[in-house]
Amino acid sequence: MPKAKITKNTIPATTSSANRTPVKINTGGTPVWYKAIMFGFMLAGLAWLIVNYLAGHQIGFMVELGAWNYGIGFGLFVLGLLMTMGWR
C-alpha cells in the first residue's frame, strides 16, 4: 500500500496570547445625565397620571385633552422604561 504524502504545516502551532486577550469596551458605565433623564421621564409620566386622576377635572387643559392624558402619562413612563435598555 502506498504511503500518503506528508506536507509541512505553514501555520505555526503556537499563537500569540496578545491576540486572544479580551478587550473591554465602554467600561465607564452610563453617564449621570442619562440616568437623570430616564428617571425623569418615568416620574413625569407617573406624576401626569396621578395629577390627572386627582385633579384633572379642575385643570383646564387636562379637561380639553380628555383621554389623551392617559396616552401622555403612559407614553412618558414607557419612554423612561425603554431608556433602561441603554443603562449599563
Buried (B, 14 or more C-beta within 10 A) or exposed (E): EEEEEEEEEEEEEEEEEEEEEEEEEEEEEBEEEBBEBBEEBBEBBBEBBEBBEEEBEEEEEBEEBEEEBBEBBBBBBEBBEEBEEEEE
